[in-house]
């Protein structure tokens, strides 16, 4: 803050001469003076000493320095400065010297990288044409939404009708044997049907995908959206890491060789454009769709992976990328459009660049084709013969065997006016909701612990065998979003993670040790040191994979660390005590162990561990003050957890009533009763959680905050996070209805915004202009927590902006009209992107404003009205 900076400078830097005080500043004196003028205006002081450290001496932080960079970029008499320059050269003298001897920060992207297209600019005098285009776009927008709603209505009604008839048919079976046999037959037919529908729809509506582009909201987009929705909702996405998953992609048109292992659950949509050769491994949380949205268009393009390629966790592969035989891409990395990793090379970073690190950590093991086939068959038979029949038959037995439930299910429409009906429904929903919650909590703490006895740390096991199945089951059972949401952002999360198997001995309770999103591959191989705090989105990479084998290793995070958002931490992570790992940082796995420093970016570089501004609240983090405030925070968080469960139970109760009403009306109305129930359930879900979320903020817009985590204003913000359910919003990705929901939740969303899977943790602090394009996996996060300090501010996107796949936008950000943020970029807090400027990287900086040529036609030929496809 300006006042604090003045105090620090006058008290701590007295006697150090500023620029212009008669000392020889060297050949870069002119640049130093100009930079000093800009910085003085930002921090609110008269003079800035040339050798003052931006963070340690002047008390600035990354938000202040981002504003400094933005002002420098607006001056024609100064070279552009990025935040990476600031961290590497943290004094005016060193910064001016670096700018005088190095290339400007707007240099082209790393070797072999082709820049992403810049957004088209509107020519002068085109206002009337633009208005007509907007009107036509609005008509397409509305018509598209209508077709999408009709598709949802018809498909959900058909699915509900089949399910209702199936349950009735199963219930009519005689004896346990009859019930089981009918359950097996119906479950098998239903599963195969759900798997076949996306394949049939893809080949019928699209044919074979080819590189090209088509406009949003038109007929071509409707076909694309239907196919994408069916593919992404297929039950086979749950089989990621299985040979069945590979067979499913081949059925959709992907060219996948032998011995390929794909662990990511994000199913590619334009599958004909995906080529993966034999022996390749694609780890989890990889965004690989073979399409992207850009400036009002869906663009499709190839992704080609050679043989024995390794694509690590938390990576993004944009269209038009490829990797040669034996190539590697490190974790937290990205290939931008046009990037090609040569055979045998190792790359990492965003955008990726050559590296010397070997990301292959586990040797091969015998894994013949027959082993893969046998594993897939066993998985399928277990699902069809055990899990689905037990689930469906169990539901039928409970409904038929419990008198109250049977009475509810067979109630006539006249019973809906009886108080006894609602009393029975209330009791049944209470028992089912809280009973299943307690049963699930017991299950995740016992069964995986017993299964883990079969896994030995450090031992290499072949894929697709008994031990592989055990490890996948442990990961599936212990990564339950419901429980991390319930206990996260409170003292309860430490006890829950210990219950799962985390090694947290001696940990200091802060009330915010972990957020609501923590995942792992094996909780018994996870260790976190004392005094460490973790924000959200931590993924502990306990297991390493090759195309034929896997190994489980301990992943340890040192003491007194702070981890930001969206961090994948590998088992070989080279960080020790007292480190700050910034948001989306690529944790290094080579070199010395980093201690007492911060790490930022991909590839990462060192920054200060902390800044003076964040030390403001340290007096609250020890002694009696901490004990009193922590006790008060625990009481507030306990009340929040109770409200969270109450809100979910009310939703479950009302949905139960809707289902019972549909069952009672089905003999009279038939299929329309099921369709009506589906619409009512979805509408109630939207309205219910919107009211709950707005009530958590007292029906007011959130305001920017700068406070300690031990202040009530932060506790209320934590309550908002917990009450703000996001699971239902994903159902509306790629539809006009998602913009309506964002507005209902308080976000300022312009007209015809395309949202393919963006997320706003703080809705009322976000503003998005007309015709903007938000790709899948993007986040606009208007807050930051560093140790015990919490900060939030507004972020604004202008009209016609594009956020690339997996991009992350921090708080206090302004993005100008028509600007572009490349895939997997991290736009730091306080940054300002000028209108129509292309930015990218982690951390993001300006990129060359060149345009990539069309992939399938001359550059100036008209765009096709539909996706290029072959229906033969």
N, C-alpha and C positions, 0 to 999 in steps of 0.2 A: 504494500500500500504506500502511496506517496509520503504520507506523514512518517511512517516507520522508516522509509528509505532515508529521509532527511536526517532523522535521529542517528541512524547507523553511520551515515557518512560523516556528520560533524563530530560525533563522539569517537568513532573508531578509526577514522581516516584523517584526523587532523594532522597537518604538517606535510602531507603528500601533495606535491605541486600538481595542479591541473594543467591541461593543455593551454598554451598561451601564456604560461608563467615564466617564460624565458628559457626553458630547457630545450635542448635539441631533440626533436621527436623523430629525426631520421627522414628518409626520402618519402615516406608515406604520410608526412605531416598533414597534408591537405585532406587526405581521406580520414585521418584520425579526427581532425577538427570537425568535419562534416558529420561523422558518426557520433561524435560527442554531443553535437547540437541536437541531433535526433534523440539520443538516449536521455539527455537532460530533460527534454520535453516529455518523454514517456514517464520517467521516474519522478519528475516534479522537483528538480533541484537546479541550481544555477550553473554549476560546473561539475564535470565528471573527470576524476584523475585517470590518466591513460593506462596506468597499471593496476587499477582497482578491479578486483574480481567481481563479475556481474552478480554472482549468487552469494558468495561469502562476505564481501565487503559492502556492496550496494544493497543487499537484502532483496534483490529481485528474484522472481521465480519464472517458470517457463511461460506462464500466461503473460507476464510483463514483457518478457523478451520476444514472445511471438508478436506482440503489438509493435515492438521495436523493429522487427524484421519486416512487418507489413508496411510501416512508414518508410523504411529504407527502400523497399521495392517500388514505391511510388515516386521516388526521386530519380530524375534522369542523370544527375551528376554523381550517382553512387552505384556501385555494382550490387546486384541482388545478394541477399544474405538469407540463409536457411537456418533452421534451428540446429541442424547438425553442425553448421559452422560455429554457432554460438557455443555449443558444448565443447567442441574441439579447441576453440580459441576464446577462452572466457574473459579476456581483457580487451580493451579497445586497441591497445598497441599490437597484441598478437593477432587480433582479428584483421586490422588494417594491413599488417604484413602478409597475412595469408591471402587476403584478397588481391594484393599486389603481385603475388608470385604464383597463384594457382588459377585454374580456369574458373569461370563463373559457375554458380550453382545450377544454372539452367542448362548445363551441358547435357548431351544426349544420355539416354539410359545406358546401363552397362553393356558390355560386349555382346553382340548378337541380338540385342533387344530391339524390336521394332516398336515405335511408339504407337499408342492407341489412337484412334481417329479423334480429331478435334470436332466439336459440335458445329454444325452448319450455322452461319450467321445470316440474319435476315437482311437482304439488300435494301438500300435506301428507297423510299417510296413504295414499299411493299405493304403498307399498313392495311389497305383495303383487302388485298389478297389474303393477308394474315387473318383478318377478321372473318372472311368467308371460310378459310380453312378451319378456324376455331369452331365455327358453327357446324361445319360438316363433321369435324371431329367429335363434337358434342352429340350429334345424332348417332354416329357410330358407337360412341361410348354407351349411350342409353340402350341401343338395340343389342349390343354385346351383353350388357348386364341382364337384359330380358332373356336372351337365349341361355345364359349361364344359370339363371334362376330356374328356368324350365327344365334344364338338364338335371340340376340338383333335385328338383321335386320328383321328376320321373324316376331317376336312378335310386333315390332313397326310398321311395314308395315301393319300387319293385323289390329291393333288398329286404325291406321290412315285411313285405307280404310273404316272400319266400321263407323268411325266418319264422314268421308266425305259423305258417302252414307246417313247417318242419317241426317246430316244437309240439304242435298239436298231434302230428303223426307219431313223434317219438313217445309222447305221453300215452298214446293208445296201445302201446306195446304191452304184452302180457309177461309179467315176471322180470327179474333182473336180466336174464339172458335176452329176452325180447327187447327190453329197453336198450341194452348195450348194442345189439346188432343193428337196431334202427339208428342209434346214435352214430355208429361207425359209417353206415351207408350215407346218411344225410350229411355228416361232417365231411366225408370224402367228396361227395358231389358238390357241396357248397364251396369247399376249398379249391377244387379244380376249376369250378366255374369262375370264382373271383380271380384266379390266376390267368384264365384264358381270355376273359373279357378285355383287359388292356391290350393283349397281343392282337386279338381280332380287330379291335377299334383302331389300333395303330396302322395295321396293313390296309384296313378299309378306308379310313379317313385321310391318311397321309400317303401310304405306299412306302416309298424309300426316300428318306431324307437326303437332301443334297445341300451343299453350301449355297447360301443366298440370304435374302432378307425380305421381310414383309411388314406392313404397318400394323401397329397396335389397334385393337378394337374392331378390326374388320372380320369378314368371314374366314379368312385364312387363320387369323388369330383364334377365333372360336374353336376351330378344329384342333389347332395346336393346344389350346387350354384343356379341351376335353381329354385328349390323349395324355397330356402331362398329368392331369388330375387322376386319371385311372391308373397310370403307371406308378405314381407316387403313393397311392393308397392301396396298392396290391399287398396282400399278406406276405408275399415273398421278400419284401424289403426287410422283414424281420429275420431273414436267413442270410444276412450279410456275413461273409466269412465262410459260407458253405458252398460246395460245388453246385447245389441247386440254384443259388443266386447267379452263378455264371451261366448256367443253362437258360435261365430266364432272360438274361441280357442277350444271349445268342438268339433266342426265339424272337426278340424284339429287333433283331437285325445287326447287333454289334458283332464285330469280327474279333473274337477272343481265342487265343491259342491255348495249348495244353498247359496244365500246371499253373494257371493264373489264380491268385488269391486276392479277393477284393473284400476289404473290411468296412468300407464306407457305406452307410445306409442311404446316402443321397444318390438315388438312382439316376443315371443319365437319361435325358429325355430324347434327344436326337441320336438314337443309338446307332443308326447306320453310319454316323460320322466318327464313331469310336473304334479305334483299332488298338488292340492290346496283344502283343505277341507272347510266346510261351515263357513261363517262369517269372512273370512280373508280379510284384506285390504292391497293392494300393492300400495304404493304411486308413484307419478310421478318420472321420471328420475331414475328408477331402471333398472339395466342391468341384465337380467334374460333370457338367451338364451338356456340353457341346452346343450351347446356345447362350446368348446374353441379350439383354435389352439395352438399347442405346439410342438416345435422342428420338424417341417415338417409334423405334423399329425393333423387331426381333431379328437378330442376326444369328445365323447358324454357321458353324464351321467345324473342321475336323480337329480331333485330338488323337495323336498317334504316339503310342508307346512301344518301343522295341522290346526285344527279348531280355529277360533278366534285369528289368528296370525296377528301381525302388522309388516309390513316391511316399514320402513320410507324412506324418500326422499334421493336421491343421494347415493344409496347403490348398492353393487354388490353381487350376489349370484353365486358362482362358481359351477361347476358340483360336484356331490357327496355330497351335503349339505342338511340339513334338519332342521326343527324347529318344536318342539312339540306343542301340544294344548296350546293356551293362551300365547305363547312365543312372545317376542318383540325384534326387531332389530332397534337400534337408527339410526338417520340420519348420513350420511357421514361414513358409516360402511361397512364391508365386511365379508362374510363367505368364508374362503378358503376351498379347497377340503378336505373333511373328517370332517369338523366341524359340530357339531350337537348341537343345542340349546335345552336343556331339556324343558319339558312342564312347563309352568308357569314362566320361567326365563326371565330376561331382560338382553340383551347383547348389547354392542356397541364397536366401535373401528375397526381398520383395522390392523391385523385380529381381529375379535370380541372376546371380553372377558366379563365375568360376570359384571353386573353393578347394582346399586340400583335405578337408575332413572326410573320413570314411564313415558313412552312415550305416554300413552293414555291420551288425554286431553279433550275429548268430550264424553258425555254420550250417551246412546242409544235413539232412537226415533222409533215410530211405522213405520214399512216399510215392509208390507206383500208382498208376491210373486206377487199378482195381481197388486200391485203398480209398481213393476219393469217391469212386462209385459206390462202394459199400457204405461209406459214411453217409452219403446223401440218401441212399435207400433206407438206412436205419432211421435217419432223421424224419423222413417222410412217413414211414410206418409208425414211428413213435407218436408223431403228431396226430395222424389219422386214427391210430388204434388206441391211444391212451389219452392224450391231453384234450383233444376236442370232444371225444365221446364223454369223458368224465365231466367236462365243463357243461356240455349241453344236457347230458343225462342227469347230472347233478342238479341243474336248474329245474329240470322237469320233475325230478323226485321231490325237491324241496317244495315246488309249487303244488304238487299233488298231495304230498304227505303232511304238510303243515296246514291244519284246518283254517287258520286265519288267512294265510296266503291263498289257499284254494278258494276261500270265500270271496276274497278280493278279486281274484282273477276271473271268477265266474259270475261276478255281480252284474245284475241287470241295470240298465240306465236309471231306473227309478231309485236304485240304492244310492246314487250320487248325492241325493238330498238328505241322506241319513247321517246324523252326527256319528253314529257308530262306525260307519264306513271310514270316515276321516280319522277317527281314533285308532282304528285298526291299521290304517295306512301309516299313521304317525309312528305307531309302535314298531311296525315292520321295518320302516325306513331307519329308525334309530338302531335297531338290532343289526340290520344288514350293514349300515354305514360304519358304525363304531366297532362292530364285531369284526368286519373285514379289515379295518385299520389295525386293530390289536393283533389279529392273526397274521397280517403281513409283517408287522413289526417283529413278532416272535420268529417268523420264518426267516427273515433276512439276517437275524442274529445267530441262528443255530445251524441250519442246513448248509450254508456256504462254509461255515467253520469246519464242519465235518468233512465236506468234500475237499477242502484245502489240504487235508492230511495226505492226499494222494499226489500233491504237487511239491517237488523239491526245488528250492531256489537255485538258480544257476545251472540246472541240468537241461540239456537240449532234448526236446521231445519231438517226434515227427508229427506233422499236421494230420488232422482228420483221423484221430484215434481216440482212445479212451481218455487220455490225459488232456487232449485238446478239447474234447467235449466237456470235461470237468472245468477247465479254465473258462470256457465260454459261458457255462452256467453260472459260475461264481460272478463273473463280470455282469451278467444280465440281472441276477437277483440282487446284487448289492448296489446297483446304480438306480435307485428308485427316486424319481423326481419328487414324488409326493412328500417323502420324509425329509429330503434335504431342504425343500421349501418350508416345511413345517418347523424344522429346528434351526435352519440357517438364519444368519443375522441375529443370533442370540447366544447366550451361554449354553443352551441345549445342544448346539451343533457339536461342541467338543465331546460331550458325553455320547452322542449318537455315533460319531466317527470312531470313538474308542470301542463302542459296542460292536461296530462292524469289523474292527480289527486293526485300525490305525494305531501306530506307535506314537503316542503323544505324551510320553512321560515328562513330568516337570513343566508342562506348558502353563504359561501365565494366562489366566482368564481375563479377557478384555471385554467380553460381551459381544464382540464382533470379530472373533478369530477367523471365521469363515463366512462366506456369503451363502446364497441359496443354490448355487450351481457348482458342485464339486463332483468330479468323476474320476474314475480310476479303472485299471484293468485287474488289479488284485489288491484289496484293502489291507491284507496281511503283510504286504511288501511296501507299505507306505509309511513314511516317517516325516514328522514335522517338528522342528526344534522349538524350544521355549522362546516366548516373546515374539513369535512370528505371526503376522496377520495376512490374511488372504482375502482379496476382493471377490469377484465372481468369475466363473468360467475357467477355473483351474482344471486341467486334465493331467493326471499323473500317468506317465507312460511306463507302467511296470513290466509290460511284456514286449519282447522284440521278436520280429518275424522274418523268416525268409520264405521262399516259395514252397519249401518242403518241411520247415521246422519252426519251432518257437521255443522261447526261454523266458522264464519269469525271474526278474531281478528286483532288488530293493531300490526304491526311489526315495532319496532323502533330501529334504529341504532344511537348510541350516537354521540356527537360532537367530532371533532379532532381525528377521527379514520382513520385507513387505512386498507382496505380489499384487500387481494390478490385474486388469481384466484380460480374459482370453489368452491364457498362458498354457502352453503345452510343455510340461517339465519332463525331460527324458531321464532315464535311470543313470545316464552318464553325465548329468548336468554338472558343470564346473563352477558352481557358486557355493560359497561357504557362509561365514557369519556376517551379519549386519549388511545385507545387500538390499537394494531396491530394484525390483524387476518391473519395469514399466509395462503398460498395456501393450499386448500383442508382441512383446519382445521375443526374439529368438534366443533361447537359453543356449549358451555355448557348451559344446561337449569336448573341446580341445583347449590346449593352452593351460596356463596356471589357474589355480582356484582363485576366483575373484572374491575379495573380502573388503568390507567397508566402502563400497562404491555402489553406484547405480548403473543399470544397464538399460539401454533404449535402442529400439530399432531392430531391423532384420536385414543384413547381419547386425548384431548388436555392437554397440560401442559404449564406452564408459561416460557417465555423467555424475554430478554430485549425488551423494547418498541422500542428502536432505538439504533444504534451503532454510534460511532464517525465518521466513514467514511461517513455515510449518512447525517451528519450535515454540510458537506462541502459546500452545496449549499443553506443553510438556509438564507444567506444574500440576495438571489435573490427573496425571497418570501414575501417581504413587501416593503412598501413605493413606491417611484417613480420608482425604478427599476422594481418592480412587474407590475406597471401600464403600463410602456413602453413595457416590454417584453410580457405582456398579450395581449396588443393591436396588437403587431406584430404577436403573435401566432394566434389570432383570424382572422387576415387577411389571414394568410397561411392556416388555417383550412377552411375558407370560400372558398378559391380557390380549396382546396381539395374536398370539397363537390360538387362544380360545376363540377370538372373533373369526380367525381364519377357518377353523373347524366348523364353527356355527354357520358361516356363509356357505361352505361346501355342503353341509348337511341340508340346509334349506333348499339349495339347488337340487340335491338328490331327492328330497321329499317331493318337490313339485314335479320333477321329471317322472317320479314314480306314479304320481297321480295322473299325469298325462298318459303314461303307458297303460295304466289300469282303465282309464276312460276309453282309450282306443280299443283295448281288449273287450270292454263291455259293448262298444258300438260296432265292433267288427261283424257280429252276426246280422246286424241290421243294415249297415252301410257298406260293408265289404272293404275293398282296397282304399276307397277315399278316406276311411277312418284312419288307416295307417299313414297315408300321405299327410293328412291334417295334423296328426300327432308329430310327425317329423318337422313340419313347419313351426308348430307351436313350441316344440322343444328348442329349436334353434333360436327362435325369436325370444323366448324367455331367457335362454342362456345369455344372449347379448344384453338384454335389458337388465337382468339381475346383476351380472358382474359389472356393468357400467354404473349402476346405482351404488354397488358396494365400493367400487373404486372412487367414485366422486365423493361418497360419504367419508372415505378415509382422509380426504383433503378438505372436509367440511364444505364441500361444494364451492370451493374457491380455487382459483389458479395458483399453482405453486410459484414461489418467488425465489430468486437467487439466494443462496445461503453460503456463509463462511463461518463455520462453527466447529466445536469439538464434538467427538462422538459421544460425549457424556452430557450433552445438552438436550433438553426435551424436543427442540426443533428437529434434531437429527433422528430422535426416536420416532417422531411422527412420520418422518420420511421413510424410515425402515418399515413402519406399519403400512404405508402406501405401497411399497414394493411387494410386501407379502399379500396384501389384499388385491393387488392389480394382477389378476389372472390373465395369462397370455395364450393359453393353450387353444382356446376357441378362435382366436384371431387368425391363426394360420389357415383355418378352413377357407378364408376369404382371399388368400393370396391370388393376385392376378385378376381380381374382379373389381368393378366400381364400388361394391359394397364395403370393401375394406376402408376406403376413404370416408364413407359415411360413419363407420365405427370409430375411426380415429377422431373425427369431428365430435362424435358423441362423447368420447373420452377427453375432449378438451384440446386436442391438437389443432393447429391452424393449417389446414390442407387446402391447396388450391384446386382448380378445376382440372379434370382429366389426368390426375396424377396416376402413374402406373407403379404399383407396389407389388413386387414379386416375392416379398418375404423380408421386408425391413422390420426393425423393431425399435420402438421408442420407450426406454425405461421411464422417462419423465415426459408424458404426453403434452402437458400444458406449457412446457418450455420450448417446444419445437414448432417451427414455422417452415412450411414447404410451399414454394410457388407453383403456379399453373404449369401443366404439361411436363413436370419433372418425372424422371425415371429412376426408380429405386430397385436395384437388383436383389436377388436372393442372398441371404446371409449378411445384409448390410445392417449397421447399427448406428443410430444417432443418439449418443449417450450424453446427457446434459449434466453429468456429475463426475466427480473424482474424489477418491478417498486415498490419502497418503498417510500411513501410520494412524495417528489419532485425529487428523484434521479432515474435515469434509467440506467440499466446495461444489457449488452448482451454479449454472448460469444458462442463459438462453442460447440456442443455436438457430441460425436462419439460413435457409436455402432459397435462392432466387428462382425465377421461372426458367423452365427448360434445362434444369440441371440433370446430370446423370451421375449416380453413384454406382461404381462397378461392383461386381460380385465380391462379397466378403469385405467390403470397405467399412472402416470404423471411423466415425466422426465424433470428436470430443466436444466439450462444452465451450461456450463463449465463441463459437465459430460463425463466420459469415462467408457464404459461398455465393458469388455473383451469378447473374443471369447467364444461362447457357454454359456454365462451367462444367468440367468433367473431372471426376475423381476416379482414377484407375482401380482395377480389381485389387483386393487385399491391402489397400492403402490404409495408413493410420494418419488421419489429419489431427494434429495435436491441438490442444486447447488454445483458444485465442487467435488462431490463424485466420487470415483473410485471403480468399481466392478471388482474384479480379474476374469480371465478366468474361465469358468465353475462353477462359484459360484452362489448359489441360494440366492437371496435377497428378502425381502418383508417387508411390514408394512408401516405405516405413522407416522413418517418418516421411510424410508427403512433402514434396517440393515441386516446383514448376518443371514441366516436361516440354520437349519440343513440340510446337503446334503444327506438325505435319500430319498428313492424312494417309492412311493405309489404303492402297488400291482395292477395288472390288475383287472378290475372290472368284467370281463365276461369270463376269460379264464386263464389258468396257466401263470405264469409270463414269462416263456421263450418260449411259443408257438409262432409260426409265426403270424404276423399281417394278418388279412383278406384282400383280394383284394377289397372288397366292404363293405359298411356299413352293419352291421347286421340288417336285416329287415325281415318282414314277409309280403309277398304279397298276402296271403290268405284273 
